[in-house]
Amino acid sequence: MEFRDLKAQYQKLKKDIDEAVLGVMERAQFISGPEVKQLEAELAEYVDVKHCITCANGTDAMELVLLAWGIGEGDAVFVPTFSFMSTAEVVAYLGARPIFVDIDGDTYNIDPAKLEQDIEQTIKEGKYKPKAIIPVDLFGLPADYDRIVPIAHKYGLKVLEDGAQGFGGSINDKRACSFGDAATTSFFPAKPLGCYGDGGAIFTADDELAAIIRSLAVHGKGQEKYDNVRIGRNSRLDTMQAAVLLIKLKAFKEYELDAVNRMAVDYTERLKNHVSTPIVPDGFYSSWAQYTMRLESQELRDNLQEKLKEVGIPSMVYYPRPLHLQAAFSYCGHQEGDFPEAEEASRCVLSLPVHAYPQSQETHKVMKCVIDGVHQ
Ligand SMILES: *Cc1c(COP(=O)(O)O)cnc(C)c1O
């Protein structure tokens, strides 16, 4: 059994993907070919945001936005401590200070009430100047933007939606990657919309920001090719990856997103009386980057994972260690107990296989083994 069945997906889409990739090789426009432009137009339309700029990966995407905003030394950027490394790494990399915020234990997303407390505290201490918030759409569920955006406005902060896991999700039919001042996503193969290598994208309605990011991503280019107006970098999406993504985006829109939601709904129906199943608040729709349940203790979680392994069912712990306890962030001076909800989640969560291509009986087998496992 596969945790995310990319092989089954390829078999289903093989004819179209092979043709698209071969076409790129024949036309030999490997960098900035027409597929890249077409993909950006289709992504912008799907998300319903004016600009989409593709780039090399989801981490670069976030860094490009923060760079364009001029975030650096002395600035504070608020990030949930329960996330993938990139969310805080990009802040630190630019010399700014990641200020970790605890999560809501129900949704695993940044807790707006704690966010506001931490902003107040940072202002009071006066050491770093609050500049931005990076809410993460963890596991595919959009963060609570209806509460986060007003807080950002109150304190004059930018909002960067880290939609690496959120692509395809929505709140009241407004799609993920459209929230805040800018949003980013990742096309890492296992994400909701993945390519066959690394890739990423930035979304924004802001014309000026979009122009700066386009320039930064191509060596700070100006009007012409060898005109450089700022210090940038090289961060582009390959034409080959864009060609693959055009095929995958079509499947994603036509049936994959529905299919992964059906698998998640099946899980929740069967498992809700046995473990804590994921909560999707009213009006929210998840793209199920992960299906993450919660056990009552680390011991029960580890036992269940072992039992699933014995019968060939892959499961994962996202994330075994919150960011504030990572060695890389030891300079921030945090210790265990600082963010109890995130720490508790790290001890008790377990993610099950979820994707659009379950084989017959696969969902059933996982559910049966989870139920047997927790009652043994
Ligand atoms: C995967 C991921 C990223 C980074 O994406 P890459 O394309 O791997 O650089 C950023 N944030 C979150 C929450 C992610 O899951």
The ligand as an SDF file (V2000), in Angstrom:
LIG
                    3D

 15 15  0  0  0  0  0  0  0  0999 V2000
    6.2130   21.4180    1.6380 C   0  0  0  0  0  0  0  0  0  0  0  0
    6.0170   22.6490    2.4240 C   0  0  0  0  0  0  0  0  0  0  0  0
    6.7390   23.8410    2.1650 C   0  0  0  0  0  0  0  0  0  0  0  0
    7.8770   23.9140    1.1850 C   0  0  0  0  0  0  0  0  0  0  0  0
    7.7100   23.4620   -0.0820 O   0  0  0  0  0  0  0  0  0  0  0  0
    8.9360   22.9450   -0.9640 P   0  0  0  0  0  0  0  0  0  0  0  0
    8.3930   22.9690   -2.3480 O   0  0  0  0  0  0  0  0  0  0  0  0
    9.3030   21.5810   -0.4910 O   0  0  0  0  0  0  0  0  0  0  0  0
   10.0620   23.9080   -0.7960 O   0  0  0  0  0  0  0  0  0  0  0  0
    6.4190   24.9690    2.8810 C   0  0  0  0  0  0  0  0  0  0  0  0
    5.4810   24.9520    3.8480 N   0  0  0  0  0  0  0  0  0  0  0  0
    4.7910   23.8400    4.1520 C   0  0  0  0  0  0  0  0  0  0  0  0
    3.7610   23.8970    5.2150 C   0  0  0  0  0  0  0  0  0  0  0  0
    5.0450   22.6530    3.4630 C   0  0  0  0  0  0  0  0  0  0  0  0
    4.3550   21.5410    3.7840 O   0  0  0  0  0  0  0  0  0  0  0  0
  1  2  1  0
  2  3  1  0
  2 14  2  0
  3  4  1  0
  3 10  2  0
  4  5  1  0
  5  6  1  0
  6  7  2  0
  6  8  1  0
  6  9  1  0
 10 11  1  0
 11 12  2  0
 12 13  1  0
 12 14  1  0
 14 15  1  0
M  END
$$$$
